[in-house]
Amino acid sequence: MLWGCFAAGGIGALHKIDGIMREEHFVDILKQHLKISVRKLKLGRKWVFQMDNDPKHTPKLMEKWLKDNKVKVLEWPSQSPDLNPIEYLWVELKKRARAKRPTNLTYLHQLCQEEWAKIHPTYCGKLVEGYPKCLTQVKQFIGNATKYELSICKLLTHLKCDERNKS
């Protein structure tokens, strides 16, 4: 399993998780990678951290760490569709890694690190660009399906076409 982060300006850290992800592991990953990624991406102080509704992201230890470190977390309705834009980066990373046909976990991890580093900042920027509309609709529809899911599919199609034209 991997943990990663990104912003409109590009990708942040990518971390390999060994074994089962537990709350304390998640806090350790954030301690190790979140602020470094924020600095790398030059986000300053005006950034918001988005997580999914995984139960290990909400316990007291996690909430305390986020509060103590002044991390503003995006409110996200429970039982909502997972429209976190990082999901599209995971799809892209999986596609790239599979194309290389890794033969073992060590090679797979190496490929993931290499391919993660190649993700173009423009791709990240376009994923973030349309995101406020998505959040507004999810809130408006109280987490039920929105037309935005179709828009994201169209966006990804355009991104892939743009990337092919640059090659």
Backbone as a ProteinNet text record, in pm:
[ID]
protein_1_A
[PRIMARY]
MLWGCFAAGGIGALHKIDGIMREEHFVDILKQHLKISVRKLKLGRKWVFQMDNDPKHTPKLMEKWLKDNKVKVLEWPSQSPDLNPIEYLWVELKKRARAKRPTNLTYLHQLCQEEWAKIHPTYCGKLVEGYPKCLTQVKQFIGNATKYELSICKLLTHLKCDERNKS
[TERTIARY]
85.1	0	90.4	39.4	115.2	34.5	105.1	46.8	117.3	41.1	101	17.5	76.7	2.9	43.2	-42.4	-14	-91.5	-56.1	-125.7	-128	-184.9	-195.1	-58.1	45.3	178.9	259	205.1	277.9	259	346.2	335.7	419.8	375.3	452.2	515.5	530.4	595.1	509.6	577.9	513.2	578	497.5	548.8	491.7	578.2	536.6	494.8	379.5	327.7	343.1	417	434.2	328.4	265.6	167.1	35.2	-37	-169.5	-154.2	-225.3	-221.5	-306.3	-243.7	-313.2	-303.7	-387.3	-391.8	-253.4	-179.6	-48.3	49.6	35	118.5	85.8	-42.9	-85.3	-29.4	-33.7	22.2	172.4	242.7	387	416.8	335	354	335.5	232.8	210.5	326.9	373.5	488.2	608.9	628.7	746.5	735.7	615.7	605.1	520.1	422.3	327.9	392.9	459.3	518.1	631	706.1	812.4	750.5	640.2	572	514.6	459.7	404.9	515.8	633.5	747.1	792.2	804	847.4	753.3	625.1	524.6	501.3	572.7	565.6	421.3	352.2	211.6	192.4	297.3	283.2	192.3	112.2	23.4	-120.8	-155.1	-295.4	-320.2	-321.5	-350.9	-445.3	-516.4	-612.4	-580.2	-580.8	-550.2	-679.3	-683.5	-802.7	-771.1	-857.6	-846.2	-979.1	-975.6	-1103.3	-1163	-1271.4	-1338.6	-1294.9	-1174.3	-1122.6	-1124	-1171.8	-1181.1	-1049.3	-936.6	-809.8	-772.4	-846.4	-818.3	-894.3	-982.5	-1067.2	-1047.2	-976	-962.6	-891.6	-897.7	-846.8	-698.8	-615.3	-471.5	-448.7	-521.6	-509.2	-559.2	-676.3	-733.7	-641.8	-581.4	-490.5	-367.9	-310.2	-191	-223.5	-335.3	-375.5	-395.6	-462.2	-486.3	-355.2	-270.8	-142.3	-51.9	-65.7	18.9	-51.1	-166	-242.3	-269.5	-308.8	-342.9	-492.7	-528.8	-670	-714.4	-820.5	-869	-1000.1	-1010.9	-1132.4	-1245.8	-1358.3	-1476	-1526.9	-1561.2	-1600.7	-1715.4	-1833.1	-1948	-1923.7	-1965	-1950.6	-2043.3	-2007.9	-2084.7	-2093.3	-2002.4	-2005.2	-1923.9	-1946.5	-1864.8	-1720.4	-1626.2	-1485.8	-1441.5	-1451.6	-1413.2	-1279.4	-1202.1	-1071.7	-987.5	-935.1	-862.6	-737.8	-687.5	-569.9	-603.7	-731.3	-770.1	-730.7	-735	-697.8	-547	-471.9	-327	-294.3	-368.6	-345.4	-374.1	-481.7	-514	-399.9	-351.8	-242.1	-115.2	-84.1	34.7	24.5	-91.1	-111.3	-94.1	-150.3	-140.3	6.5	79.9	220.9	303.7	278.9	354.5	321.7	195	156.1	219.4	234.2	293.2	436.8	503.6	643.7	651.6	539.8	529.8	628.9	611.6	702.9	691.4	803.2	806.4	811.6	832.9	832.7	797.2	772.9	728.7	836.2	960.7	1068.6	1073.3	1065.2	1066.3	940.6	826.3	701.6	715.4	769.3	786.7	881.6	989.1	1084.7	1016.1	938.7	864.8	767.4	696.6	599.8	669.9	784.2	859.4	902.9	954.9	1002.1	887.5	776.5	663.3	593.4	588	531.2	608.6	739.5	825.7	805.1	754.9	734.3	597.9	508.8	376	392.3	341.9	363.3	278	335.8	259.1	131.2	131.1	11	-104.6	-75.3	-177	-237.6	-151.4	-198.2	-281.3	-234.7	-305.1	-444.9	-458.7	-591.9	-686.3	-631.5	-716.5	-769.5	-685.2	-723.7	-814.4	-790.3	-860.2	-1012.3	-1067.8	-1213.3	-1272.6	-1189.4	-1234.7	-1333.8	-1322.7	-1422	-1566.1	-1589	-1724.5	-1771.9	-1680.5	-1713.2	-1757	-1681.9	-1714.5	-1847.1	-1871.1	-1997.5	-2114.2	-2101.4	-2211	-2228.9	-2119.2	-2129.8	-2201.2	-2163.9	-2231.7	-2379.1	-2405.5	-2543	-2630	-2574.5	-2650.8	-2633.1	-2572.7	-2550.9	-2487.3	-2389.3	-2314	-2372.8	-2492.8	-2550.2	-2479.9	-2505.1	-2440.2	-2466.2	-2363.9	-2374.6	-2333.8	-2361	-2317.9	-2167.3	-2104	-1961.5	-1878.3	-1927.8	-1852.6	-1828.9	-1926.3	-1910.4	-1808.9	-1812.3	-1717.2	-1574.2	-1553.7	-1418.9	-1371.6	-1460.1	-1423.1	-1380.4	-1454.6	-1419.2	-1284.2	-1261.2	-1134.9	-1019.1	-1034.8	-926.6	-899.2	-1002.7	-984.3	-902.9	-935.9	-861.3	-716.9	-695.9	-559.9	-475.8	-533	-457.8	-425.6	-519.4	-494.4	-383.8	-391.2	-287.9	-150.4	-141.8	-13.4	40	-46.7	-1.6	52.5	-13.5	29.8	164.9	200.6	328.9	442.3	409.1	513.3	573.1
-116.2	0	123.5	231.9	356.3	471.5	568.9	696.5	802.8	895	1002.7	1127.9	1239.2	1364.8	1447.8	1543.4	1632.9	1761.8	1859.8	1988.3	2032.9	2147.4	2197.4	2211.9	2235.7	2256.6	2130.5	2014.6	1890.7	1789.5	1688.9	1579.5	1607.2	1550.7	1553.2	1416.7	1378.8	1252.7	1132.7	1021.2	891.7	798.4	731.8	648.1	507.4	409.5	268.8	228.9	163.6	117.7	-33.9	-79.9	-224.5	-275.7	-384.6	-445.3	-370.6	-384.4	-324.3	-180.9	-90	50.9	71.5	120.5	149.9	300	346.7	489.6	545.2	475.7	526.4	532.2	439.9	443.6	568.6	598.8	714.3	843.2	854.5	972.6	980.4	868.1	866.7	910.9	866.3	905.4	1056.4	1110.1	1254.3	1330.7	1284.3	1348.7	1350.1	1240.5	1222.4	1296.3	1303	1347.7	1472	1500.4	1606	1744	1784.9	1919.9	1933.2	1826.9	1829.5	1850.5	1782.1	1797.3	1938.1	1992.7	2128.4	2227.5	2209.4	2297.6	2278.3	2152.8	2122.5	2187.5	2181.8	2235.6	2385.5	2444.4	2588.9	2636	2562.9	2593.3	2704.4	2739.8	2842.9	2795.5	2886.9	2852.2	2830.1	2864.3	2856.7	2730.8	2618.6	2492.7	2413	2321.7	2238.3	2093.6	2010.6	1868.7	1791.2	1705	1624.4	1478.3	1414.1	1270.3	1206.3	1075.6	1006.8	977.1	905.7	877.9	745.9	704.3	581.7	596.6	496.5	506.9	541	502.4	532.8	680.8	758	900.6	985.5	926.2	1005.9	985.3	885.1	867.1	984.1	982.5	1092.7	1121.9	1020.3	1041.1	1121.8	1086.5	1155.4	1299.4	1316.1	1450	1539.4	1483.7	1560.7	1604.2	1514.2	1548.5	1659.7	1646.7	1748.4	1883.9	1883.7	2009.3	2068.1	1985.3	2032.8	2090	2038.5	2083.2	2183.2	2231.1	2335	2297.9	2171.9	2124.8	2142.2	2224.6	2245.2	2130	2061.8	1944.4	1978.6	1940	1963	1880	1944.5	1870.9	1782.9	1661.3	1564.8	1483.2	1487.2	1414	1263.4	1198.6	1053.1	991.7	873.2	800.2	874.6	967.3	1041	966.2	995.4	931.1	977.7	889.7	925.7	1000.5	1132.5	1216.6	1284.8	1231.3	1287.7	1279.5	1391.5	1389	1300.6	1266.2	1179.4	1040.1	1003.9	873.1	862.6	975	973.8	962.5	1011.8	990.5	844	781.1	637.9	555.8	589	517	532.8	654.7	682.2	607.6	607.9	538.6	388.3	330.5	186.9	152.1	236	212.1	212.2	311.1	322.7	205.7	167.7	57.4	-74.8	-99.8	-225.1	-237.6	-125.2	-127.8	-179.5	-166.6	-213	-358.7	-416.6	-556.3	-595.1	-538.5	-572.3	-719.1	-777.7	-920.8	-949.3	-845.6	-864.4	-732.1	-737.9	-619.1	-510.6	-549.6	-451.2	-371.3	-442.4	-375.1	-290.1	-340	-263.6	-131.8	-137.7	-16.3	80.4	29.6	113.7	181.3	103.3	158.6	266.7	241.9	340	470.7	462.1	583.5	657.2	582.8	644.2	708.7	637.1	688.1	803.5	797.9	907.1	1035.8	1022.6	1140.3	1200	1120.8	1167.8	1233.4	1226.8	1286	1436.6	1488.5	1628.5	1721.9	1833.9	1930.2	1979.3	1986.5	2029.4	1933.4	1804.4	1703	1728.9	1752.5	1780.7	1907.9	2011	2139.1	2126.9	2049.9	2035.2	1954.8	1858.3	1784.5	1876.1	1966.7	2057.7	2169.6	2215.6	2330.7	2321.7	2209.9	2196.8	2143.5	2122.4	2055.8	2134.2	2266.1	2338.9	2315.5	2308	2281.2	2143.3	2048.1	1912.1	1912.6	1978.1	1982.1	2051.8	2158.9	2231.6	2140.1	2064.4	1974.7	1861.2	1805.6	1696.7	1747.9	1866.9	1924.6	1950.9	2006.8	2039.4	1914.3	1804.5	1681	1588.5	1641.4	1568.6	1430.6	1430.3	1309.2	1216.3	1244.2	1158.9	1184.9	1101.1	1113.4	1250.7	1301.8	1431.5	1416.2	1520.3	1518.8	1537.2	1573.2	1601.9	1478.3	1362.7	1239.9	1226.1	1261.7	1259.5	1364	1481.6	1587.3	1544.5	1472.3	1424.7	1327.8	1240.7	1148.9	1226.1	1332.1	1414.8	1482.1	1533	1598.6	1501.7	1380.9	1282.8	1249.8	1243.1	1218.3	1331	1455.3	1570.6	1568.8	1533.6	1529.6	1428.3	1312.1	1208.9	1254.8	1322.5	1374.9	1480.8	1571.1	1673.5	1612.8	1508.5	1444.6	1377.3	1314.5	1250.4	1354	1470.3	1576	1634.2	1629.9	1681.9	1585.2	1457.9	1355.4	1364.7
0	0	0	-56.8	-65.1	-7.5	47.9	86.7	4.3	-50.3	-127.1	-113.2	-154.4	-152.7	-273.8	-307.3	-418.8	-400.2	-479.9	-482.7	-627.9	-653.1	-790.7	-856.5	-776.9	-831.8	-857.1	-820.8	-846.1	-734.7	-738.2	-643	-519.3	-407.1	-283.8	-263.4	-138.4	-103.7	-142.9	-163.2	-182	-80.8	0.8	109	98.8	106.8	106.3	247	257.4	386.2	389.8	487.5	505	601.1	565.7	654.2	653.9	762.8	777.8	827.2	763.8	801.5	925.9	1030.2	1155.2	1182.9	1274.6	1306.5	1339.9	1425.6	1466.8	1349.3	1252.6	1131.9	1050	1041.2	962.9	1023.8	1154.3	1221.4	1193.6	1201.5	1172.9	1029.6	935.5	795	779.6	842.5	834.7	897.5	1013	1078.4	985.1	918.6	833.7	700	641.3	502.5	474.8	557.8	522.3	515.6	620.6	620.3	519.3	499	397.2	259.2	233.8	104.7	89.1	197.8	194	157.2	216.2	183.1	39.1	-2.7	-140.3	-242	-214.6	-306.3	-287.2	-192.8	-166.9	-143.1	-53.9	-27.4	75.5	146.8	249	361.1	413	525.2	481.9	359.7	315.6	233.2	300	233.3	322.4	260.5	331.8	297.5	399.2	384	365.6	264.6	241.3	265.8	340.6	366.2	327.2	308.4	288.3	426.3	430.3	556.7	618.9	591.7	650.8	803.3	875.2	1021.2	1091	1035	1101.7	1091.5	1012.6	999.4	1101.1	1177.5	1265.5	1415.7	1461.2	1606.6	1676	1806.5	1889.4	1864.2	1852.4	1829.7	1702.1	1597.3	1469.7	1481.1	1539.5	1555.8	1638.1	1742.7	1827.2	1747	1669.8	1590.9	1490.5	1422.5	1324.8	1392.3	1507.6	1580.1	1631.1	1692.3	1746.5	1637.7	1516.3	1406	1315.2	1361.3	1290	1144.2	1123.8	989.9	969.8	874.6	843.5	753.6	795.5	722.9	653.3	528.6	451.8	510.7	536	583.4	470.8	505.5	404.6	458.9	395.4	451.1	450.8	559.5	564.5	460.1	415.9	314.9	182.6	157.1	30.6	-74.3	-200.9	-303.4	-287.6	-315.4	-301.1	-425.5	-418.9	-531.7	-506.4	-413.7	-385.1	-512.5	-559.6	-686.2	-685.5	-567.4	-566.1	-620.2	-617.2	-672.3	-819.8	-891.2	-1032.5	-1050.4	-953.1	-956.9	-930.5	-839.4	-813.4	-939.2	-1008.6	-1133	-1233.5	-1247.9	-1341.3	-1300.4	-1172.3	-1123.3	-1147.2	-1118.6	-1142	-1289.3	-1376.1	-1520.3	-1564.2	-1517.4	-1555.6	-1501.8	-1377.2	-1317.1	-1386	-1413.5	-1481.1	-1619.2	-1687.2	-1821.6	-1819.2	-1706.2	-1692.7	-1647.4	-1613.2	-1571.2	-1460.3	-1342.1	-1232.4	-1193	-1155.5	-1124	-974.6	-892.9	-747.5	-679.7	-549	-475.9	-467.8	-458.5	-453.5	-582.7	-694.6	-825.1	-843	-796.5	-804.5	-727.3	-606.8	-528	-598.4	-653	-726.6	-845	-919.9	-1034.6	-990.5	-881.2	-832	-796.5	-729.6	-694.7	-822	-920.2	-1044.8	-1121.8	-1134.7	-1211.7	-1139.4	-1006.7	-927.9	-955.6	-959	-982	-1121	-1215.1	-1352.9	-1375.7	-1277.5	-1295.6	-1310.7	-1419.6	-1456	-1369.2	-1326.3	-1245.7	-1314.8	-1448	-1520	-1494.1	-1490.7	-1462.3	-1323.7	-1225.7	-1089.2	-1086.8	-1155	-1157.7	-1213.9	-1319.8	-1380.5	-1291.7	-1217.2	-1123.7	-1013.9	-968	-859.7	-910.4	-1031.3	-1088.5	-1080.5	-1118.1	-1120.2	-991.5	-892.5	-771.7	-686.2	-674.4	-593	-638.8	-768.5	-818.6	-772.7	-776.2	-733.1	-586.8	-501.1	-358.7	-333.4	-405.1	-390.1	-422.9	-531	-569.4	-469.4	-420.3	-322.9	-197.4	-151.5	-34.4	-64.5	-181.9	-220.6	-226.4	-277.2	-291.7	-171.8	-65.9	59.3	32.9	-55.1	-79.8	-183.6	-234.1	-338	-471.3	-568.6	-699.7	-761.1	-828.3	-894.8	-1040	-1118.5	-1257.7	-1267.7	-1156.2	-1158	-1190.1	-1152.2	-1180.7	-1330.7	-1413	-1557.7	-1601.9	-1539.5	-1573.6	-1545	-1436.2	-1404.2	-1511.5	-1558	-1666.3	-1790.7	-1824.1	-1939.8	-1918	-1796.8	-1764	-1783	-1733.3	-1746.2	-1892.7	-1973.5	-2116.7	-2178.6	-2145	-2197.2	-2149.7	-2021.5	-1968.2	-2043.5	-2070.9	-2141.4	-2283.7	-2348	-2482.6	-2477.9	-2377.2	-2364.3	-2345	-2259.1	-2232.8	-2359.8	-2437.4	-2562.8	-2660.8	-2666.7	-2759.5	-2720.5	-2591.5	-2545.8	-2576.9	-2593.4	-2616.3	-2753.6
[MASK]
+++++++++++++++++++++++++++++++++++++++++++++++++++++++++++++++++++++++++++++++++++++++++++++++++++++++++++++++++++++++++++++++++++++++++++++++++++++++++++++++++++++++

